[in-house]
Amino acid sequence: MRGVYGRVSLFFVVLLAGCASQVTTQTSYDVYLRAGVPSEFGYASGETGVMPVLIAGNPFPLPKPAVDQSVVAAMQGKVNGPPVRFVAVPASSLPAGYAVVVLLNAAPGTSANLLCAQRGLLEPPPRSGATTLLMAFCGNANARSWAYSTTGPTASPEDPLFQELIARTTFALLPPRDDDWGRGNIM
């Protein structure tokens, strides 16, 4: 009888392993901002609902503007918060203020606050096989929230695995609600 349970258990482990995502994500949200990161994100996008995106790095042998447009396209509709339209902008055009800053091919341990302070000018290390991404919602030089994701090698910005990496990281960028303590109030 134990052999049957062992085979059934092994079957379920293999089945669940096949369902697992190939993207791993870590997140952090601003603990000092009691008003809530999603509310600030909505405020930052303003009445137009536009959120600027600064993108650093290019892990593909393609022109950077083409990669940037693929990244922004994969972000649309994926944010876990107020609806916004992401628009890629050059780092030099937005030296301060609110923005989402993306570092393609980010090294593990790269600081989200440094990424915000450098405003898209931080250069990533050479590609090492895995595809990584650090995305931060920045208010000036401070990261209000960030998400770091990693996955296996990707061939192009149109690769479904790269698209999933961008989508999952965008979704994880904001907490699910303003009240991250679960007590129903934000004060």
Phi, psi and omega in degrees: 000325179296327180297323179294314179297322179296317179293320179295317178298315179298320178301313181293324177296315179295319180297313180293325178296325178290335181273346185292146177288153177268005180249130177248133184230139171241145181225164172207142180238152183296116180274349181271340184266090185290340180293337176109133180294315179300322178295318179294323177298315178297318177298317183296328181283347173067190182292334181280341181072025181255131177242118178291145179234125176255127185241126177246143178091157178205098183279005184241153178279054180230161176299140182303318179302325179292319178294315179302316180294324177294320178297310182297320179297321180289339179280334186301130176076005184256353185288140179269066184181204181301143179294131179222164172248118179279137180226124178288133177227151176291145182303324183292340182276351183220075183288343180208174179099192181275142175190161167260127180247131184242132174242108177281138180067040181291141176282143176303139179088000177295131183285131176293326177294321176296319178300317178293318181294324180279348175051049176084004180264353179292128181264130180283162175288168177300150181297138185239020180112299177285154176255125182235161184206130171244124180236132181228139169269114188250139168245101188059236184265010183247136176279119175280327175201159178208159175219135178241126181232153177219151177207182179287185180299144175234145187273329184200171177291345178268356178301130180304328178291322176293318178299320177294321178302312180295313183297313181294322179292319178298317180296321182281351185298325182247146175291161184292341180205165177295317182278088183283357180264350175079015181264000176086358176228163183251004179255000000 
